[in-house]
Amino acid sequence: MLMIRTIVRPEKVYEVMQSLLDAGYPAVTKIPVVGRGKQRGLRVGDVVYDELPKEMLFLVVPDNDKDFVIRAIMESAKTGNEGKFGDGKIFVSSVEEVYTISSGQQETELKLAEAKEA
């Protein structure tokens, strides 16, 4: 299993979430965040905006769904055809174990895939 974390522009978050829902991934955690990327913030005249608002989305997917999910995120989060600075990042990391608190059951990659298909 993999955890995919993506940081996107606030104005793109609902488009990304709808794209994930349409692709069969309804389970997403969304957190408002602030930060800066390689561009080191944004300068407008004499004012520097050092911390820009973004949204972070988390989801756990089976390993073999990684490329499909990343493509869905990239297509919906990109600004215009070429993209722009500040469109965001995607981070992928391994998930060793997942448990459902209410049932106490350990989730498996097979259960995630079955839930996606339901």
C-alpha positions in Angstrom: 0.0 0.0 0.0 1.1 3.5 -0.6 0.2 6.9 0.9 0.0 9.7 -1.7 0.2 13.2 -0.3 -0.3 16.1 -2.6 -0.1 19.8 -2.0 -2.2 21.8 -4.4 -3.5 25.3 -4.9 -6.6 26.1 -2.9 -8.6 27.0 -6.0 -7.8 23.5 -7.5 -8.6 21.3 -4.4 -12.2 20.6 -5.3 -11.3 19.8 -8.9 -8.7 17.3 -7.6 -11.0 15.8 -5.1 -13.8 15.4 -7.8 -11.2 13.8 -10.1 -10.2 11.3 -7.4 -13.9 10.6 -6.6 -14.6 10.0 -10.3 -11.6 7.7 -10.5 -13.0 5.6 -7.7 -11.0 7.0 -4.7 -13.6 8.7 -2.4 -11.5 8.4 0.8 -9.4 11.6 1.0 -8.2 13.6 4.0 -7.9 17.4 3.3 -5.9 19.8 5.5 -5.3 23.5 4.9 -1.5 24.3 5.0 0.8 27.2 4.3 4.3 27.2 2.9 6.6 28.1 0.1 8.3 26.3 -2.7 11.4 26.8 -4.7 10.2 30.3 -5.8 10.5 31.3 -2.1 7.0 32.9 -1.8 5.5 35.6 -3.9 6.5 39.2 -4.4 3.9 41.8 -5.3 5.7 45.2 -5.5 7.4 45.8 -2.2 5.4 43.1 -0.4 6.7 39.5 -0.1 4.2 36.8 0.8 6.5 34.3 2.4 3.8 31.7 3.3 1.2 30.9 0.7 -2.0 29.0 1.4 -2.3 25.5 -0.1 -4.3 22.4 0.6 -2.8 19.0 1.4 -4.6 15.9 0.4 -3.8 12.4 1.8 -5.0 9.0 0.4 -3.9 5.4 0.7 -4.0 3.3 -2.4 -2.9 -0.2 -3.5 0.6 -0.2 -5.1 -0.7 -1.0 -8.6 -3.0 2.0 -8.6 -0.2 4.6 -8.0 0.4 5.7 -11.6 -3.4 6.1 -12.2 -3.9 8.2 -9.1 -0.9 10.4 -9.8 -2.1 11.0 -13.3 -5.6 11.9 -12.1 -4.1 14.4 -9.6 -1.6 15.9 -12.1 -4.3 16.4 -14.7 -6.7 18.1 -12.4 -4.2 20.2 -10.3 -2.2 21.7 -13.2 -2.9 25.3 -14.0 -3.6 25.6 -17.8 -1.9 23.4 -20.3 1.7 24.1 -19.3 1.3 24.4 -15.5 2.7 27.2 -13.4 5.0 27.7 -10.4 3.1 26.9 -7.3 0.9 24.2 -8.8 2.1 21.8 -6.1 3.9 18.5 -5.3 3.0 14.9 -5.0 4.8 12.7 -2.4 4.5 8.9 -2.4 5.6 6.7 0.6 5.1 3.1 1.7 2.4 2.3 4.2 3.3 -0.7 6.4 0.0 -1.2 8.2 -3.5 0.2 8.3 -6.1 -0.3 11.0 -9.8 0.7 11.1 -10.4 2.1 14.6 -14.1 1.2 14.9 -13.6 -2.5 14.1 -10.0 -2.9 15.2 -9.4 -4.8 12.0 -6.2 -4.5 10.0 -6.7 -3.4 6.4 -4.9 -5.1 3.5 -4.2 -4.0 0.0 -6.9 -6.5 -1.1 -9.5 -4.8 1.1 -8.5 -1.4 -0.2 -9.0 -2.6 -3.8 -12.3 -4.2 -2.9 -13.5 -0.9 -1.2 -12.6 1.0 -4.3 -14.7 -1.2 -6.5 -17.7 -1.1 -4.3 
